[in-house]
Amino acid sequence: EHYLPYILRSKVKLLLQGNEDQQDLLDFVDNSMKVEEQKVFLEARYSEELALLYLFQEDYARARHYTSIVFKTFLQDWGSIDTLMTTTRIGKLQILQKLTEMQEFLDFVSNEDTFQDSQAALSLVTRWQTRSPDPIVEPCNIWDDIVTNRCLYVDQLCHKLSSVQEEFEEEDKFREKRLQFILAQAESAVEQHNFPVAKKKLKIIESEVKSLSESPVLIQFYHCYAKLHNKITEVTMDASATLSPVLGALGLLERKRDHKLLKESSVLTRRHLVLQGNIFDSVTSSLLSLPDLSSVSPKDVQKLVEAAGCSMQNADMQEIINGLVDRGYQYIKEAVDIYEEDSSNDKSTVETHMALAKYCDKYLKLREEDDSLTGESIDSYPEAVVTSLLRCIELDHMDARQRFPRLLQLVEYYPDTMQGFINKVSVIPCWMFMTWIGQLVALLDKPEAPAVHNILIRMAREYPQALVYPFKVSKECYTFERSSEGKENLAVVERLDFSLSKIPLVETFINALEQFGQPNALFKDWIGEMAKLLHVKQRNADAVQRCYTQMYSSLMMTQRQAGGVSQDLYDTEPDSVEIGQYRQKFAKAYYKDLDSAFGKDGKKIMTMSEESFIKAADGIFKKMDLASKGTKGHPNLVPSEKLGDYSKWMSGLAAQDMDLSLEIPGQYTGLSKPMPEYHVKIAGFDSRVLVLSSMRKPKRITINGTDMKDHKFLVKGGEDLRQDQRLEQLFYIMNRVFSQDPDCKPRQYKLRTYQVIPMTTRVGLIEWVNQTKTLKEVVYGTMTEQEKAQQKAMILQRSFLSRYGDLSDPKTYWGMYEKCSRTEAVKSCQDKENSLPWDLLRRAYLQMSTSPETFYTLRRHFAISHALLCICHYILGIGDRHLSNFMVDLETGGMIGIDFGHAFGSATQFLPVPELMPIRLTRQILNVMMPLREKGLIESTMVHALRALRANYDLLLNTMDVFVKDLSVDWLALAERQLQATPSSQEDKEDAKWYPKQKVAFAKRKLKGANPWCITRDELELGHKKRGKTYQAFIAITQGQDNTRTKFAEMDLTPEQQVACLIDQATDPNILGRAYAGWEPWV
């Protein structure tokens, strides 16, 4: 019984594929059907195989009988599968297509009249051809079942037609259809990187295809063969081993270039040319990965020289590469020119233009990195990229729209492309650029701003509420040149500002949201700002006075004055909105302390030393902080949970009091044409506010929409949310990459994202994700009272640290890193882990589950979502991944990352106790997946995701360019800190872009296969090199001793090796045992 399913399936498949030496199978079935017990068993379990077997023997009545049994069995099985078992259900659904087509064939052959004319049968076969399985999602076994059955049906249709019709003239058409089915299967195998299957299928049909010299199938066969070897070259690391086959494919295409079938079909010609260009690209990439031509055979060198159009005597490697690049461009450009002559707008138009854009852009980037790449045509590449991508965007191609940030880069790097860019975007609907509003408004004070003027002016006219908030954020940071171009840019900004100022209630809404900022946290920010001004030798009295006045008017005024305009960090757009009662209470409690410490209007500050100022300001801040916690002996300034205490305007707002024109933010996604008339408007606000417990005390508000639903948002004051917004944008791009990757798409990889809407540089809204809890709440929520009482991990941590100094001093950690041995650190880590039950998080998922199937589903979703977060966060350098910065979706079990204050390695570079763990893979997380832990689902998901992202690294790097163009407040501060910590050139000090460029370079290294520990080492060098022995200890512990990560090279790792190093570093007890206590590495 164990082997019977495999034996029956394989033998039936061999029989259907033409191996008729299966008499033993037929005898077995015939004998079994004579024994009632065996007959019942076969009919119950193998009805599909029996149906195919009798269909092969043209016993259609029995085949129809067993097909009906298969359908009944499917319905019974479907009803018994738990709705949560999505993978099993999808697998079950995959058999429906072959069953449906079997039923269609049986219905067709049951009517003898249908064979009088071959057109009916041809229509049936053509209908099957239009509904082939998905080339990426459907696995090869499903493809093989469907295609094998179709080939059998076509053969039997031909046999029937030839026996009925005296002159059966359509046989070649049926043969073509059958061969096209197999070719489609081979192409799907190529897309899925299942190269043995593709080779096998091409080998099977090779001789038959070549006999059809007048059929387009012949050219399609050659194209599939060339695609196969091209794809093998793309995914194989050993360039010298794949060079010979791909050169052979290139030669084949070149020989077929003048085939009469290509001359007769412009579609085939264009595909042929694009494929030739792509193979030239693969050959060039292989050569670029080789140090020289010594590993290439003389015969292949000769082929390379001929392909590049060089002279054999004088050709060197660089000359060959330049020639190959030019030839590849010429082929794809020729294909594009054919489309321009036809003026067609079909799918193949987009594919051809995208091929040209990707090809040219790839070599433009290579030239930007290495100017040795020089070809005759390379100067025309920027214009080609701009023209082709904008053509694809005009045709609403999503991949092209995702590459739009690269066009903005090209306009900057190659100003000659600007006029062409302006002309072409003027005819494209402005909503197609809405995804990239942040990038567009960031350019308005840059030399390349004229390129986006038209887009933004149209957007302000057609979709003003999509533009208003991004524009307001960027407007605060504009600095215009004193040139004609600068004046033109300023005029456009003023025009946009005037146009957007007509939107009613926007200013009022923003000012009301500012009232939710926690005053003591804002005061702490002000201390840091003022300390910077006092730290310099030559103090700027005006800047000091302005900084104090801005803070005082924002935090210490009990009534806001109408009128005046101020664009500072604390009071972005004052208006006539009344100061909230909570702010007023704060002001009344502490304005005298400020006047006493700093004098009326801050007059004393200029005479104070930096140390005395910080001492006085910290004293006031501590009072504020204690009051905000409700400490006895201090004013009761615990954040209120009543909306009216923050904004009387919000609490008093009702639908009848406003014109219902202000939209709820976050409805313009850019994925489809917006219809503002159907957007949800703000009708009012719920009177309740939820105050979160984190340092800045963010508040959750509820907006009542005109759709009669509640829309919850987290108001974050005192923070520039542009970084979070841009990271969410990058997560969206990553999801698009996963949805198109052959390994990730079938597994349905997707990060959970949410809306982030910066309103100004100091306040913004974050979409509230319902049905979630922090990972910390989930883990500790499963502990019994006895376990809580016995919990001693933090006690052990304090005891461990106390050996090296004062627990309140961060330098204690530095002493521990220097003096603590590996043995002690590992023991400390194990002791703290063992002080907690091993299965706290696993218990949480068991408690969420109502059945074993539910637990399996929730656990699987947890593992996949966390593994995806690990890889995506690692690429973007997102740190500070403590337990409160993960949310658990209580419905699906998935993990959601939140609060990206530390990104691009800042947690390693700038925190006093640097994070040496690249991702969070701690004991409780791994124990959910017992017994395999990180092996199995977590590791395989990380490998697939990393491979997909590495294959599309250019898409991610293009999107990251906004970090360079539009620096957030936090990035400016971090750049200044790095300048103080490390020696820098004068050029760096003058160019504010050096810092984001450096961070994007780190992301690029990760996407190119850098060893994770080397990334951590280099980030430590930027932030901690001055710490001498402590820095050396950081490096030694990061590198490890005899660890997996030390066995691999520093660069050019495979995705599997990179993931192995990541897991090794993240689970190293010597690192976890020393980590900052607030990170809780023992959980």
N, C-alpha and C positions, 0 to 999 in steps of 0.2 A: 504493500500500500504506500510506503514511503517513496519508492522509485517510480511507481506507475504513472503519476501525473507528468513527470519529466519525459518518460519513455514515450507515452502516447503523444504528447505535444510535439516532441522533436520528430517522431516518425511521421506524423501527419504533415508537419511543416515540410519535411524532406519530400514527401509524396507530392505535395502541392507545388513545390519548386522544381519538379521535373525529375526527381530521383525515383524512378518507378520500381526500383528493386526493393520493394517493401511488402513482398508477398507474406512474410511472417506476420506483419501487422494485420493484413486482411484476414489471414487464417485465424489469428488470435481473436479478432472481433467476431468473426463468423461462429467460431466454436463457443465463445462466451455468450452469444445471444441465444444459443440453444439451451443454456442452463438458466432456469428462471431466476435464481438468486443472483448469479453474475450479471444477468441482463438488467435486473432492477438496479444493481449497484452502478453499472456503467451509465444507465439512463439518468440516474440521480446526480452523478458527479461529472460525467463527461459528455453531456448532451451536445456541447458546442463542437467537440472533436468528432462525434458521430455525425452531426449535421454536415460538417465539411467532408467527411469521408464519403458519405452517400452522395453528396453534391458532386464530388470528384467522379464518382461512378455513374453520374447522371440519373441517379434514383431520386428525383426531385420530390416525390411524395413523402418519402421517409425524411429527406432533408428538411422539408417544411414542418413535419411533425416534431423533429428534434429542435428546430429553431423556436417553435412555440414553447417547448419545455424550457429552453434557455431563457426566454423572456419572462416566463413565470418564476423561474429560479432567481432571476435578477431582482424582480419586484419583492420576493420574499426576503432575499438577502439585504436589499436596500432598507426595508422596514426594520430590520434587526440591528442596523448599524447606528450607534449613538451619534446624535447630531454634532457632538463635539469632535468626533473622529474625522476631521476634515480631510486628512491625507488619505485615509481609507476610502472615504466617500468619493473623493476625486478619482482615485484609482479604479473604483467600481464603475464610475461613469465613463471611463475611457473605453470600455468595451462596447458601449452603445453604438458607436459609429460603425464598427464592423458588423454588428448584428443587424443594424438598420439596412446597411447595404446588402447584406445577405438576403434579407427579406425582400428588398427591392428587386434583386436579381431573380429570386424565386417567383415573385409575382409577375415579372416580365416574361420569364420562360414558360409560365403556365398558359399564356395566351399565344397560340400558334400563329394567329393573324399578324402579330407584331414582326414576324420574320419575313413577311412579304416585301418589306422595304427596309433597307439597312439604316435609314435615317433615324428611326425611333431608337434603335440600339446605340447608334452613335451619340444621340442626344443624352441617353442614360449615362454613357461613359463620360461624356463631356461634363455632365452635372457632377459626377464624382470628382472630376478633376478640379472643379471650382471650390470644393470643400475639403481640401487636404488638411491634415492635422497641422497644428502649429509647429513650425520648424525648430523652435527653441524649447517650448514647454513640454511637448509630447515626447516621451522617451523613445529610443530606437526600437524597442520591442513592440510598442503600439504601432509605430510606423510600419514595421515589418509585417505584423498581422494584417493590417489594412491593405498594404500594397500586394502582399502575396495572394490574398483573397481576390483583389481586383484583377490581378493577372490571370488567375484561374477563370474568373467570370468572362474576361475578354476573350480568352482562348475558346471557351465554350460557346460564346456568342458567335465567334467567327466560324466555328465548326457547324453550328446550327444554320447560320446564314448561307454558308457554302453548300450545305445539303439541300436547302430549300430553293435557293436562287440558282438558275442555270449559269448566269454570269455574275459572279460576286466580285465587283470592281473596287470595293472599299476596303479590301483586306489590309492594304498598306496603311490606311488611316488608323485602323484598329491597332496595328503593330506599333505605330507611332505613339498612340495613346498609352499602350502598355509600357513602352520604353520610357515615356515621359513620367509615368508613375514611379518607375525605378530610379530615374534620374532625380526626381524630387526627393525620394528617400535618401539618396546619396548626398544631395546638397544639405539636407537636414542633418545628416551624420557629420558633415563637414562643419556646419555651424555649431554643433554640440561637441566638437573636437573628438568625435568617435571615429578616428581615421581608419582603423582596420575594417569597420563596417563599410565605410565609403569606398575603400579600395576593393573590397570584395564585390560590392554591387556593380562597380564600374567594370571589373574584370568579367563578370557574368554576361554583361550586355555588349561588351566591346566588339566582338565579331559581328553580331547582328546589326549594331548601329552602323558600322563601317560599310555594311552592304547597302544601306539606305543613303547613297551618295547624293540624292536629290532632295533629301529631307532636312528641315531645320534642326531635327533631333541630332544630326551629326555635329553641328556647330555647338549645340547645347552640351553634348557629351564632352567635346574638347574644353569648353568653358568650365564644366564641373571638374574635369581632370586638373586644369590649371588652378582653379580655386583651391582644390585639395592640397596641392603642393605649396601654394602660396600661404595657406593657413598653417600648414605644418611648419613652415619657415618662421611665421610670426610667433608661434607659441613655443618653439623649441629653443633652448638656451644655446645649444651647440651649433653655431652658425656654419662652421666649415663642413659639418656633416649634412646639412640640408641645402647647401649651396648648389651642388650638382643637380639634384632633382628639379629644383625651381628654375635653374637655367635651362634644363631640358623642356620644362613647360613653357618658358619664354620663347624658346626656339620653335616649339610646336605652334604657338599662336602667331609667330612671325611668318611661318610657312603658310599658314592658312589665311593670312591677311587678304590675299587676292581671290579667295574662294568666291565662286559666283553666288553662293547663298548669301554671303555678306553684302554683295553688291545689290542684291534684290531686296534686302531688308535693312532699313535704316536702324531699326530697333536692335537687331543683332550686331550691326556694325558698331553702334555706340557702346553696347555692352562689351564687345570685343576690345575696343580701344581703352575703355576704363579699366578692364581687367589687365590689359598690357601695362598700363600706367601703374596699377597697384603692384604688379609683380616687379616692375622696375624699382618701386619703393621698397619692397621686401629684400631684393638683392642688395640695394644700397644700404639698408639697415644692417644686413648681415656683414657687409664689408666694414661698416663703421664700428662694429663690435670687435673686429679683428685688429691686432696690432700691426700686422703687415700681411703680405700675400704668400708668406712662406708655407702656410698650412693649406694653401689652395693648390690643387693639381695643375700642372702646365696646360692641360686641355681646357680646364675651366677658366684659367687665366686668359687663354685665347678667346674663349666665348665672351668673357667680360669685356675684353678690349673691343671686340667686334660690336657688342651691344652698346658700348659707350661711344662708339664712333671715333676711337682714338687710333693712333699709330702704334703698332706692336713694338716698334723699336724704342720709342721714347716714352711710352706710357708709364707713369707712376701711379701709385694707389690714389692719390688725391685727384689726379687728372681723370682717372676712371670714374671716381665717385661723382665728380662734377658733370661728366658726360652722361652718366646714368640718370642723374637728377634732371638734366635737361631733356633727355629722351622721354622719361616718364611724364614730365609736364606736357611735352608736345602731344603725346597720345591722348591724354585726358582733355587737353584744351581743344583738340580736334573734335572729340566727342561733344563737347559743349558747343562748339561752333555749328555742328550739325543740328543741334536743337534750336539754335538761334535762327537757322534757315527755315526749320519747320514751324517755328513759333508755337510749339506744343507746350502744354502745361500739365502733362500727366505725371504719374508717380516716378517714371524713369527720368523725367526732367530734373526732379528734385535730387534723385540719387546721383545723377551725373554732376550737377552743380556742387553737391556736398562732397563728392569724391575730389573734385578740383580744389575746393576750399580747404579740405583737410590735408591734401597733399602739399599745397603751397604753404599752408600755415606751419606744417611740420618742419619744412626746410627753412622757413623764415626764422623760426625759433632756434634751429640749429645754428643759423648764421649769426643770430643775436648773441649766442654763447661762444661761437668760434668763427671768426671771420675768414677762416681758410676755405670755407665753402663758397666758391665763386663759379657761377655758371652764366652762360650767355643770356638766359631768360630770367634769372632770379630777381632782377630789378622790377619785373612786371608782376611778381607774386603778390605784393600787397594789394594792388588794384584788383587782381583776380580774386583774392579772398573776400574783399569788400563786396565786389559785384556779385559773386556766386552766393555768398551767405545772405545778402539782402534779397536776392532773388528767391531763395528758399524761404526766408521769413515772409516775404510777400505771399507765397503760396501756403503759408500757415504750417510750416514744418517745425515741429516742436524741438528737434535736436538743433536746428539752426538757431532758433530763438534762445536756446540755452548758451549758445556760443557768442551771443551778442556782446558781452563784456570784452571779448577779444577784439572786436571791431573798434571799440573805444580805445583800446591799446594801440591798434594799428594807426588810427587817426593821430594819436600822440606821437608815435615813433616815425610815421611817414606822412608828413603834412600834405604831400601832394595828393593823397587819397581823400582829403577832406571835402573838396567840391563834389566829387563823385558820390561820396557818402551822403552829403546834404541833398543832392538831387534825387537819389534813390529812396531815402527815408521819407521824403515829402509825399510820396504816393502810397506809403504803407500806413494802415490805420495805427494811430498812436497807442491804442490799447495793447498792441502786440509787444510793446516795450515796457509794459507796466510792471513786470516782474523785476525790472532793473531800475526802478525809480531812484533808489538810493545811489546807484552808480551815476545816473544822469545828473541829479542835482549836485553831486559832489564835484562835477566838472565846471560849474558855472563861473568859477573864478580862475579857471585854468586857460592856457592858450588855446586848447582844443575845444573850448566851450561853444563856438559858433556851430559846431557839428550837431549839437543837441538843442540849440535854441528853438528850432521849428517844432521839434517833438514836444518840448515842455510847454510852449505857448499853446499848441493845439490841445495838450492834455489839460492845461489850466482852463481852457474854454469848454472842453467837452466833459471832463471828469475832474472837476476842481477838488472834490473831497478825497480823491486818490492821491493828490499831489500835496495838499496843504501841510500835512504833518511832516513828511520827509523834507519839504522845502524849509519849513521853520527850523528844523534841527540843523540843517546844513548852513542856513543863512547866518547863524550865529558865529560861524567859523570862517566866513569869507574874508579874504584880503585881496583887493584888486590892484593890479599894476597901474602905474600912472602913464599909460600909453593909450593910443587910440583903441586898441583891442580891449584893454582894461575898461575904458569908458563905455565901449559897446556892451561888454558883459554886465557892467553895472546897470546900464539902462534896461537890459533885459530882466535883470533881477528886480529892479524897481517896478517894471511892468507886471511881472509875475506877482510881486508882493501886493500891488494895487488890485490886481484881478482876484487874488485869493482872499484879500481882506473883506471882500463883499460877502463871503460865506457867513451867515448869521450865527452867532453864539459860539464860534470856534474859540475865540479869545477867552470868552467867559468860561467855557468848559475847561480849557487848559489851566486857567487861574484857579478854578475850583479844585482841580486835581492836585495842584501844587500844595494845597492846604493839608494834604494827607502825608506830606513828608514829615518824618519824625524830627522835631526841633533839636534834640540833643545830638542826633546823628549828623544833622546839617551843621551844627556848631562844631563838631569834631572835624568835619571836612574843612571848615573855615580856619581852624587852628593850623591845619597842614598848609593851606594856601598862604596864610599870613607868615608862617614860619619860613617858607621859601623866600618871601620878599625881604624878611629880616636877615636871612642867612648871607646875602651878598654883601660885599664890602661897601659898594656904592648904592645906598638905599634910594629908592624912588619914592619921595614923599607923596606925590600925587597918587601913585599906585597903592601905597599903604592906606592913604585916606579913603580912596575909592573902595578898596577891599573891605574896610571897616564899615563904611557907610552902607554898602550893599548888604552886608550881613545884618546890620542893625535894622535897616528898613524892612528886611525880610522877616527877621525873627523877633524883633523887639518892639515893633509898632503894634498898637492895639487897634488901629483903624487905618485901612489902606486909603491912600489918597487917589482920587480919580485923576486921570490925565497922564502924567509923565511916562516916558518910555525908557526902559533900561534893559539892556541885553547882557546881563551878567549871569553868573552861575546859579544864583540863589533866587532870583526874581525875574524870570524870563520876560514876561509880558504883563506888567501891572495893569490893572483895569479897575473898574469901580466895584468889583466884588468885595464884599465885606470880609475882613479877617475872621476865620472861624474861632469859636469860643475856646477850643483847646489851645490854639496858638496864642490867644489873648491871655489865657491863664499862665502860660509859659513866660510870656513877655512881662506880665505884672510881677511874676515871682523873681525874675533875674535881671531886669534892666538896671536896677540899682547896683547889683554886683558888677555889671559891666562898666557902668559909669565910674564906680569906685576903683576898679582895677585899671582901667584904661583911660580914664578921664572923659569929660564931656566930649562927644564926637570923636573919641579915640585919640585925643591930643597927646596922651602920654606915650603912645606906642612907639613913636619915632625915637624916643629917648631910651627905650628899654632894650636890653640885650636879648638875643634870641632865647637864651636859657631862662631869663626872668619872665619873658612873655609866656613861654610854654608852661612854666610853673604856675603862673597866675591863671592862664586859660584852662589848664588841666584841672585846677582846683574848682573852677566854676563848672567845667564839664562833669566832674565826678558828682557834684551836687545835683546837676540835671539828671544824670544817669540814675542816681539813687531815687530821685523823685519819680522818674518814669517807671521804676520798679515797685513803687508804693512803699518804700522804706519808711519806717516810723521816724518821726523827727524831721521829716521833709514834707514839702507840699505834696498833696496827692495828685500826681500828674501821670497816672497810669493811662495809656491810650484808651480813649473812649470807644465804645462799640455803637455809638449813635451817629448817624450820618449828619444830623444837624449840628453836632459839635465841631464839625470840620467845615461844612459849607451850608449856610442857610439857603443859598440859591438852589443847590441840589435837592435839599430836603423839601423845599417849598414848590419844586417844579411839578407841574401836572400837565397832562396832555392838552388840556384846554387853554393853558397859559402860553403855549409856544406854537410856532407855525409848523412843527414836525418836519423840519428840513435838515436837521443835523443827523447824519447817518451814524450808526454804531460803527466804530473803527474796525478795520480788518476785513472788509468785504471785497476789496479789489485784489484778486489773486494773480491776475494776468494770464490765467489759463484759458479763458474764453472771453468773448466780448461782454463787457459789463452792461447791465441794464439798470442804471441808477433809479429809475422810476419804480423798480421792484425791490430796491434795497430796504433793509429794515432801518427805521428811524428811531431815535431816542424819544420815548414817550414819558419817561420819568425814571426815578431811582428808588430802590428799596431803602427803607429807613435804617436797616441793620447793616453793620460793618463787622467783618471778621478781621481781627488783628492777629497776625502771625508772630511767632515768638523769636524770630531771628533778630540780629542786631539792629537793623534799620526799621523794624516793626512795620513791614509792608501791610497794606490793608486790602482786603477783598471787598469790592463793591458789586452791587447787582444792578444792571441797567434793565429797565422794563422797555421792551421793544414794541413797535407797532404790530409785530406779528403775534402779540399776546404771549410771548415767551420771555423768560428771564435769561439774561446774558451776563455771565459772571466774569469779572476781570480783576487781576491783582494790580493795584496801583503801587508802583515803586518810585519813591521820591529820593532825590539826591544821587541818582545813578544815571549814567549815560547808557541807554539800552541798545545803542547801535551795534555793539559787539554781539550781543545775544541775538539781535535780529539777523545779522549777517551770518552767524553760525547756523541759525535755523534755515536760512536760505541755502547754505552749503549742504545741510542735511537733506533738503529737498532735492538738490542736484544729485546727491549720493543715492537717494531713493530711485531717481530716474535711471542712474547707472545700473542699480540692482535689477530694475524692471526689464532691462534689455540684455542682461548677461545670461549666457546659456546655463551657467551653474546656479545663479542666484534666482532667476525668474521662476523656474519650476518649484523652488523651495519657498517662494513668496516672501523673500526678505524685504523688510520695510521698517524704517525707523518711525516711531511716533513723533510727530512734530506738532507745534502749536504756534499761534500768532503772537508776535512781539511787535508792539507799535510804539516806538519812541515818539513822544509829543514835543519835547524840547531836549536839550542836553542834560537836563536834571530831573525829568519826570517822564514816565511812560506807562503803558498798559501791557499786561501779559495775559493772554487767554487762560482762563482757569480750566484745568482739566478735571472733570468730574469723576467720581468713583475711584479716587486714588488716595493713597497714604504714602508717607515717606518710608523708605526702607527701614529707617530706625524705628518708627512706630510699629511696622510689621514684625520686625525681629523681636523687639523687646515686649511686644504685646502678647507673645505666646508664652512668656515665662510665668510659672506659678509663683505664688507669694513666697513659698519656701525658697525657690530658686533666686528670686529677687533679693531675699534676705542674705543668701549665701554668696551673692555675686561679689567677687573681689578682684576683678581684672584691673580696675582703676587703682585699687590699693596696691596691687603688685607692681603696677606701672610706677606709682609714686615711690615705692620702696626701691625699685630698680634705679630710678633717676636720682634719688636722694644721695646715692653714693658719689655723685659727680658734682653736686653743688646745690644751690638754692632752687627749689622747684619753680619759683615765680620768674626766674631769669632764663631767657632763651639760650644764653651761653652755656647753661647746664647741659643742653643737648650736644653742644659742640664738644664739651669735655667728654661726654659719653662716647661720641663718635671717635675721638682720639684714643681714649684709654680702654674702652671696653673691648674684650676679645670676641672673636667670632663665636666661640663656645658659649660664652656668657649671654651674648645677644640671642643666639638660637634657643637656649634654655629659657630665657625670659619670654621669648615669643611663644614657645610651647606651653609654658606655665600659664600665661594669660589666656591662651586659646582653651586650655583644658579646664580653666576655672568656669567656663560657660558650658552648658549642654551642647553637644555637637550638632544637634538637629533643630535649632530654633527656627531657622527660615524654612526648613523642610516641613516642620510642624505647621507653620503658617499656611503653606500651600495645601497641606492635608486638611486643615480646617476650612479652607475656601472650597474644598472639593465635596461633591455630593456622591461621587462614585469613583471607582478606580480609573475609569475612562477620563473623568474630569481631571483627576490628579495628573494623569499622563499628559493630557492636553495642556493644562496650565503650566506644568513643569517644562514641557517642550517649548512653549511660547516664551517662558522665562529665559531658558537657556539661549534660544536664538536671539531674542531681543537684547539680552545683556552682552552676548558675544558681538553683535553688531555695534552696540554702543562702545564697547571696548576698542574696536578697530577704528571707528569713526572719531572717537575722542582722542585716540592716540595720534592719528594723522593730523588733527587740528591742535594737538598739544593741550587739550583741556584737562586741567588738574583740579585739585581741591575736591576730589570725589569722595567726600565723607558721606556718612549714612543718610544725612538729611538732603543731599544733593541728588538722590535717586528717588523717583516715585514709582510705586508699584500699582499697576492697573488692577483693581480688585475684580474686574469682570473677565479679563483675558489672562492675567498673570504676567503680562509684559512689563518690562522696565522702561522708564522714561527718564532721560537726563534733564536736569534743570540747573539754573544758576551757573552761567558760564563766565563768572568774573575773572577766573584764571584760565587763560587760553594761550596757545602758541608758546607753551613752555614757561610761562611766568611763575607758576607754582614752584618750579625747580630753580629758576633763576633768581627770584626776588624774595621768596618767603625766608624768614630767618632760619627756620628748620626746613631745608629743601625737601621736596618730594622726590624720592628716588624710585618710586613705583610708577611705571608708565601707565598702568591701568589698575582697576580694582578687581582682583580675583582672590578674595580672602576665604577663610575656612568655611564660613556659613554658606557662602554662595556656591562653593564647589561641592559641599556636602548635600545640597539639594539634588545633585546629579549622581549621587552614590549609586553603584559602586565605581562607575567610570570616572567620576569627578571631571577634570578638565579634558580628559581624553574622550573621544567620541563627538558628541553634538557640538559642544562649545568650541573645540579646536577646529573641527571641520568647517563650522560656520565662519570662524575667523579667517581661515585660509581662503575660502570662496570669496568672502567679502573683500579681503585685502587684494586678492588677484584681480577682481573686477575694478577696484578703485585704481590700482596701479596701471591697468590697461587704459584708463581714461584720465590719467593724471593731468593732461592739458586742460580738460574741462574744469577741473577743480581749481587749478592755478589761475585760470582766466577769471573765475569768480572771486578769488582772493584778492584780485587787483584793487577792489574797492577799499581794502584796508590801507593800501598805499595812497590812494587818491584822497581819501577823506578820513583823516585821523580822528579818532574819538578822544574825549577828554582823558580817559584812562590811559590810552596809548601814548599821548603826549607826556603824561606824568611818568610812565615807565621808561620812555626814551630818555628823559632827563635823569632818572635814577641810574640808568646804565652808563650814561656819559660820566656821571660822578664816580661810578664804581670801576670803570675800566678806561685805560688810555684810548683816545679816539683822535682821528685826524680832524684837521680844521674843516675839511670838506664835509665830514659827517656832521659836525656841529652846525654847519650852515644849511645843510640839506635835511629837512625834517623827515624825508622819505626813507632815510637809511635804516631806521628801526623796523618799520613794517616790511621792507625788502628783506631784511635779515631773517625775520620770522617766517616769511613765505618761503625763503630758501631752505629753512629747516623742514617745512612741510614737503618741499620738493625732494629733499634727500630721503625722507621716509618713503615717498612714493617711488623712489628709484632703488629701494632695497637696502637702505642703511641699517646697520646693526643697532637695535634700540639702546644698548648701553652706551654706544658712542655718541648718540644724540644727547643722552642725559649728561655724559661727560662734558660735551661742548657747551651745554646750557649752564652747567655748574661753573665752567671757566668764565663765562660772561658775568656771573653774579657773585661768585664767592672766591675768586682767585686770590684776593688780598688777605684771605684768612689763613694763609700759611699751612700749618700742620692740619688744621681742621679741613681745609680744602683737599689736602692730600688724602686724608681719611675718607672724605666723601667719595673721591675718585676710586680709591682701593675697594671700598665696599660696593660701589656701583659695578665695578668690573667683575668682582667675585673671584673665587678660587676654584678651578676645575669645574666651573659651571657650564651649562650648555651654551650660554651666550659667549663664553670665551673661546669656544672651539671653532667659531665661524669667523669669517673675514669681517672687516669693518664696513664693506660696501658690496653691492651686487648680490645680495642674498636672494634666494627664491622666496616666494610667499610662505612656503612651508617652513623654511629656516627662520624667516623673520618672526613668524608666529611662535615657533619653538623658543626663540630668544625672549620674546615678549612675555610668554607664560613663565619662563624660567626666572626672569627678573621680577615679575609681579608676585611670584610665590616664594621668593627667596626669604627664608626665615631670618637671615642675617640683616636684611633690609627691613622687613616687617617688625622685627624686634626692636628696632631703633626709631621707628616712625613716630611722628608727633601724636601725642595722646588723643587730641581732638579728632584725628582721622580714624580712631578705633580700629587698628589693623587686626585686632584679635577677633573681630566679629565676622 
